[in-house]
Amino acid sequence: MRANRHVVALLGCVALMGAGVTACGGDDSGGGGGSTSDATGATKGSKVIDPKSMDGAKGTVTLCTGKDTAGDKVAGIKDFNAKFGGEGLTAKLSEFPTSATDQRAQAIQRLQAKSADCDIFVADVIWTAEFASQKWLYDMTPYVQDRESEFIPATLETAKFDGKYWGVPRSTNAGFLFYRTDQVKSVPSTWQEVYADAGKNDGIVYQGKSYEGLTVNYLELAFAAGGKVLSDDGKKAEIDSPENLKALQLMVDGIKNGDAPKAVTTMAEEESRMAFEAEKATYMRNWPYAYGLGNMKGSKIRGKFRAVPYPSFEGGQKAGVLGGDNLVISAFSKNPGAALKLIDLWTNAETEKRYATDNSLAPVLTATYDEAAVKKAQPFAPQLLKAVEQAKPRPVSPVYQQISEAIYKNVYAALTGQEEPESALKSAQSDIDKALATF
């Protein structure tokens, strides 16, 4: 399939023209940008990538990211330079501060200044709509459509806004329900049963602190209950609903009844992990990274716990919330063809396998989960694939940051008894509508 990319790309251009994207040829900059998109929404007029621009790309491309603590990005740059350095094409890494807030601020600062310092950003999945709506990114639709069948569908949704794809998924993530096998013989089939069983044992811990993690934890239950945050057109809040109330009530009652400790409202990922590893909880909601740490030599729970995809919400369904990152190309890049070539390498089957085996990242390509080396490195790979497949993106909106704050602030108020659940959701509804009105 990949060997005939140029034929497919050419045919894809014809199809895209019929679908509302104008020509796919390069522009006069020589850098590989196609024409501008004629989308009718907030992204109308954005630059469109030309897949053929990878052919013969030369020069230097800079990838900007947060601190590379896992080493995957340093390895990726080294791999790229080894493969293409002899062709006059090289890449370099520029690292931002470690916190997600600082990384986003650094990216925005450069994009607002129309700086060409960064050709590619490793972008959190929640940045897509905000950056695309400002016309800061290349429309990657022509490239992504060529490879669409390779990706887990849910991961592509994180890169989609205004009917277009603005990035290529690189790594993903979905939460797990961890449980201690010395206390749980059969995993409950619903969240309600999990909470009830937790109350009979040592409880359940999760990320209940007032921050982005609480937004994720709440939405996992709300989505499973059948709830939504925004209307289908993204213009109105729909968080004040009976379904969302059921999810919040479960969390509130869980603390009141002792199914979850009151201290859960002070916990982020690490605090909940340490409580679980100290055998102070029977269940834990956390990300897959906790699996490897829990099985390290010296861990009290080594060999005494398992991780599974989430159960259903009673009367609802199974759901999760996606994490991870996408590779996006700055609209101000002077070398988008080279940038696309790096993205093409970093998201191919071999690189995705290395992410999983060497860096414990969750792959975005469906086939990678069947690799023997991946199953050996991540024994929970089949469960992880299920967790990712049943997960959903957080609300894709240019004002996501304000939406998230409205959720975690008001959910936290309910969990700590400052507001009744009904009142908290009404406040969240009002806050989200105000945020939407600013765009």
Secondary structure as GFF3:
##gff-version 3
##sequence-region A 1 439
A	DSSP	three_ten_helix	2	4	.	.	.	ID=ss1
A	DSSP	alpha_helix	5	19	.	.	.	ID=ss2
A	DSSP	beta_strand	33	36	.	.	.	ID=ss3
A	DSSP	beta_strand	47	49	.	.	.	ID=ss4
A	DSSP	three_ten_helix	51	54	.	.	.	ID=ss5
A	DSSP	beta_strand	59	65	.	.	.	ID=ss6
A	DSSP	alpha_helix	72	84	.	.	.	ID=ss7
A	DSSP	three_ten_helix	85	87	.	.	.	ID=ss8
A	DSSP	beta_strand	89	95	.	.	.	ID=ss9
A	DSSP	alpha_helix	100	112	.	.	.	ID=ss10
A	DSSP	beta_strand	120	124	.	.	.	ID=ss11
A	DSSP	three_ten_helix	125	127	.	.	.	ID=ss12
A	DSSP	alpha_helix	128	133	.	.	.	ID=ss13
A	DSSP	alpha_helix	141	147	.	.	.	ID=ss14
A	DSSP	three_ten_helix	148	150	.	.	.	ID=ss15
A	DSSP	alpha_helix	153	157	.	.	.	ID=ss16
A	DSSP	beta_strand	160	161	.	.	.	ID=ss17
A	DSSP	beta_strand	164	165	.	.	.	ID=ss18
A	DSSP	beta_strand	168	174	.	.	.	ID=ss19
A	DSSP	beta_strand	176	180	.	.	.	ID=ss20
A	DSSP	alpha_helix	191	200	.	.	.	ID=ss21
A	DSSP	beta_strand	204	205	.	.	.	ID=ss22
A	DSSP	alpha_helix	212	224	.	.	.	ID=ss23
A	DSSP	alpha_helix	242	257	.	.	.	ID=ss24
A	DSSP	three_ten_helix	262	266	.	.	.	ID=ss25
A	DSSP	alpha_helix	269	277	.	.	.	ID=ss26
A	DSSP	beta_strand	283	286	.	.	.	ID=ss27
A	DSSP	alpha_helix	289	294	.	.	.	ID=ss28
A	DSSP	beta_strand	305	308	.	.	.	ID=ss29
A	DSSP	beta_strand	320	329	.	.	.	ID=ss30
A	DSSP	alpha_helix	336	346	.	.	.	ID=ss31
A	DSSP	alpha_helix	349	359	.	.	.	ID=ss32
A	DSSP	three_ten_helix	366	370	.	.	.	ID=ss33
A	DSSP	alpha_helix	372	377	.	.	.	ID=ss34
A	DSSP	alpha_helix	381	389	.	.	.	ID=ss35
A	DSSP	beta_strand	391	392	.	.	.	ID=ss36
A	DSSP	alpha_helix	400	415	.	.	.	ID=ss37
A	DSSP	alpha_helix	421	437	.	.	.	ID=ss38
###
